[in-house]
Amino acid sequence: MHLRTEQDVMRHWDPEQRTPLVSIVCLTYNHAPYIAEAEEGFLMQETLFRFEILVNDDASDDGTQDVIRSYAERYPTLIKPIFRKENQYSQGVPYGIQLFALARGDYIAYCEGDDYWTDPLKLQIQVDFLEQNPDYVITYHDSYVFNSSGIVEQHRFQGQDHRDLSALELKQAHPLSTLTVCFRNKIQELPPELYTAKLMDICWRSLLGAYGKGKYLAEIKPAAYRIHEGGIFSMRT
C-alpha cells in the first residue's frame, strides 16, 4: 500500500494543464475493509494528463471515513473527499448524480468503493480513444466477479457488453459493467421524473446515448467487482 507518492502519480502530467481532464467518481458506504484497494487502483493510473479523485462517503459508521481521510492527507492534490452527515441513499436522494456536477473533468470514470481497477493504463487507453473519436460518448471493458472465496464469474455480462454499442442501444439502457466505464461529462443532472429510479447508473447511461456511441476496449485488464453482504446491488437476486 502507498507505494507511489503524489509526485510519482503526477510525474508525467503537463505542468500547463491546470484543470483535470478526468474526474474519477467513487461512491462509498461502510467499505472500510475495501476502500483502500479502490484508492490504490486509482492512484496506480499512469497518465499523461491530470485527473482528480472525488470520493463521496454516504455517512459511513465503520471507519471508512478514517481510511479516506488518511488517503486525502497523503494525496491532497488528487483526492477530494466528500463526507455526508446523513445517509442519502436511505432517504432516496440520488446523491451519485450530484457528484457529476462537481466533476471538473471533460471525462468521468466511475468505481464504487468496494470494487477496484487492475490496469494502470486503463484511463489513458480510454481517454485516448475518446479524444480521437468524437462520435463515441462512452468506453468500457471487461470485469470479473469475485467474493471471499475467489472468482465467481470470469467475465461480467458476457455477451452483452463485449462489443460496441450504437447510440440507440445506449438509449435503450443496454447493460454495462459500471465500474469499467469512462465517458464524456455530458450529464450533470437528471430529469426530476428519474430521481426515484432504483438503478441510477442505467438512467445516466441511457441519457448518454443522445451524445454518441459506446466502445468496448478489449485490451484493458478486467476490473474487479466484489460481491459481499454489504453491497447495495450485488446481493440482490
N, C-alpha and C positions, 0 to 999 in steps of 0.2 A: 504494500500500500504506500501511497505518497512517493513513488519512485521519481516522479517528474516534478520539478519546481514550476512555478508560474512562468519563469523566464524560459524554461525548456519548451513549454506549450506554445509560447508566443515567438519563438526564435526565428521562424520563417515568415512572420507576418509583415506586411507592408507598413512601415512606420508612418506613411502618409495617410493610411486608412484610419479615420477617427471613429467611425461607427461600425458595428458588427455587420458582416454580410449575412451571417446565420445566427438565429436565435434558437438555442436548444431549450425546449419546454419540458419540464419534468414535474409531474403531479405525484404527491406522496402523502400517505396517511398510515401511521403505525407500521412503518417499514424499517424499524431500527436494525434488524439483522441483515437487511439487504441494501439500504440506500448507499452505503459506501461503494458497493460493487457497481451500482449505476453511475455514481460520480466518477469512478475510475474509468469507466467506459467512455465518458465524455472527455475526460482530461487526457486520455491517450490519443485523441484525434490529432493527426498530423495534417495541418492545413497551411496553405499559403495566404489565407485570409483570416480576418478577425472574427471571432464568434463570442457569444455570451451564453451563460447558462442561467435560466430562470427556474428556480426550484420553489414550487408552491406547496407548502405543507398545510394540510387541512385540519389544524388543531390536534395534532398527534399527542398522545399522552404516554408513549412508551419509550421516550428517549430519542426518537427520530430527529427532533429539532436540535438536540445537542450535537448529533453527528453532522447535521447540515451546517451548524454554526462553526464547527471545527474546520470544515472544508472552506467555508466562506472566509474565515480568518486567514487561512493559508493561501487562498486564491482570490483575493479581494477584487482584482480587476476582471476576473472571469465569472465568478459566481454571485448572483443576485438573489438572495433568499427572500421569500415572502411567507410570513407566518400568520395564518388566520387565527383569530382569537376564539371564534366559534366555528364548529364544523359546518361547512357549506353544503356538503353532499346530503346530509341528513335533512336539511331544510329544502332540498330540491333546487338549490341555486346552481346554475350552470357555470361554476367558477372556472372550469377549464378553458372555456372560450374567452373568458375575461383576460387570461394571460396573453392571448394572441394580440390584444390591443396594446399590451405593454411591450411586446416584442419589437425591437428596433431593426431587426434584420430583414433583408429582402426575401430570405427563405426561413422556414421554420422546420426544425427536426423535433420529433416527439418521442418521448420514452418515459414510462411511469417508473416510480421509484423502486419497484420490486423486480424490474426487468433490467437487462443491460446489453450493451453492444460489445461485439467481439473483434471488429475490424477497425484498425487505426486509420484506414484510408476511406472509410465509409462516407464521411461528409465531403471530402474532396472529390470523390468519384461522382456523388450525386449532384453537387453544385456545378462541377464541370459540365455535366450533361445538360442541366437546366440552363446554364449560361449560353450554351451552344445551340440549344433547341427551344426557341421561344414558343413553339406550338405545343409544348408539353408543360403541364402545371404541377405534376407530382411524380416522384420516383419512389420505388420500394424494392425490397429484396427478400431473400429467404429469412425464415426464423425457425427455431425449433422449440418444442415444449418440453419442460423438464420439471421434476419435483425433487423431493429429498432423496429419492431412490435412484434418480438418474433421468436420462432422456426418455420421454413418453412418446413423442412424435418427432421424427427427424425433420419433417417439413410442415409448417403451419399452413393450413388452407391449400394443400397441394392440389394442383389442377384448377385453382380458382385465381390466384394472383401470381402464378408463374408465367405470366405473359403480359404483353402490353394491353392497355385498355383504351377504348375510344372515349371521347368526351361524353357520348350518350351513356356508355356503360358506367362511367363515374357518376353521372346524374342519377342512374338507377340504383345507387348505393351498393355497388359491387363489393363483396368482402375483400378487405385487405388486412394484412398484419400491421396493426397501428404502430408498433414500436420500430418498424423499419422505414417509415415514411420520411421524406424530406420534400417540402412543397413550397410554392410561391406564397408569400404573405399577402393574400388577397382577401381573406375573410377575418374581419376584426370584430364582428358582432353577428349574432344570429337573428333572424326574424322572430318577433315575440312569440308567434304561434309554435315555434320549435323549442322553446325554453323548457317545456315539460317532457321532452324526448328522453327516453331512458339511455339510449346509445348515442351520446353527443358526437362521438368521433365519426359515426356513419353520416350524421347530418352535415357536418362541415366538409367531409369528403365529397358528398353529393353536390354541395354548392360549388365546390372547386371545378366540377365538370363544366361550368359556364365559362371557364377560362382556358381550357385546353385538355390534353390527353394525359394518360398515365404510362410511365415507362418502368418495366421490370428490368432490374440490373442484376444479372446472374453472377457477376464477378465479385460481388460483395459477400463477405463471410456471413453466415446466418447469425442473427441476433438471438438472444436467449429470453424466452417467455416463461416466467415462473408460475407454476400452479401451487397455491398454498391456501390454507384456511382463511387467511386474512385478505385474500384477493377479492376485489369488488366483483369482477366478472368471471374469474377463472373457475370458481366453484359452482357456478350456475349450470343447470342442465342445458 
